[in-house]
Amino acid sequence: MRIGELAKATGTTARALRHYEQAGLISSERAANDYRVYDERAVVRVRNIRYLLAAGLTLDDVRAFLPCLDGDVAAAPPSETGLRVAWERLAVLNERIAAQTAARDRLAAALRDTTGSLSPEAAVS
């Protein structure tokens, strides 16, 4: 299948597919006209990549799951490497959430101190 067909079948974009290919997560052959041609199995692989990305992993993280990207990645028993990568990513996400929460709380406190309220309507009236 061509790149547009794979993009449509997986709910992604051709640009994302080229990015996945550049990252070494998917591969294609070249047709005589130099168009990328993907195997039907690429649909499962791309869906699994998107599943892992939606879970908060990065493309670099997804590389740890290469051995199971062609099957049901959600149902496969986790590998030691996969678990380590997932735990590390969870720690990073928790740190980011804590930093964002602290920034929000500082901004809310500054607004309360300045306006006496957290309501935008109270600040302009």
Secondary structure as the mmCIF struct_conf table of DSSP 4:
data_model
#
loop_
_struct_conf.conf_type_id
_struct_conf.id
_struct_conf.beg_label_comp_id
_struct_conf.beg_label_asym_id
_struct_conf.beg_label_seq_id
_struct_conf.end_label_comp_id
_struct_conf.end_label_asym_id
_struct_conf.end_label_seq_id
STRN STRN1 ARG A 2 ARG A 2
HELX_RH_AL_P HELX_RH_AL_P1 ILE A 3 THR A 10
TURN_TY1_P TURN_TY1_P1 GLY A 11 GLY A 11
HELX_RH_AL_P HELX_RH_AL_P2 ALA A 14 GLN A 22
TURN_TY1_P TURN_TY1_P2 ALA A 23 GLY A 24
BEND BEND1 LEU A 25 LEU A 25
STRN STRN2 GLU A 29 ARG A 30
TURN_TY1_P TURN_TY1_P3 ALA A 32 ASN A 33
BEND BEND2 ASP A 34 ASP A 34
STRN STRN3 ARG A 36 VAL A 37
TURN_TY1_P TURN_TY1_P4 GLU A 40 ARG A 41
HELX_RH_AL_P HELX_RH_AL_P3 ALA A 42 ALA A 54
TURN_TY1_P TURN_TY1_P5 ALA A 55 GLY A 56
HELX_RH_AL_P HELX_RH_AL_P4 LEU A 59 VAL A 62
HELX_RH_3T_P HELX_RH_3T_P1 ARG A 63 CYS A 68
TURN_TY1_P TURN_TY1_P6 LEU A 69 ASP A 70
BEND BEND3 GLY A 71 GLY A 71
TURN_TY1_P TURN_TY1_P7 VAL A 73 ALA A 75
BEND BEND4 ALA A 76 ALA A 76
HELX_LH_PP_P HELX_LH_PP_P1 PRO A 77 SER A 79
HELX_RH_AL_P HELX_RH_AL_P5 GLU A 80 THR A 115
BEND BEND5 GLY A 116 LEU A 118
HELX_RH_AL_P HELX_RH_AL_P6 PRO A 120 VAL A 124
#
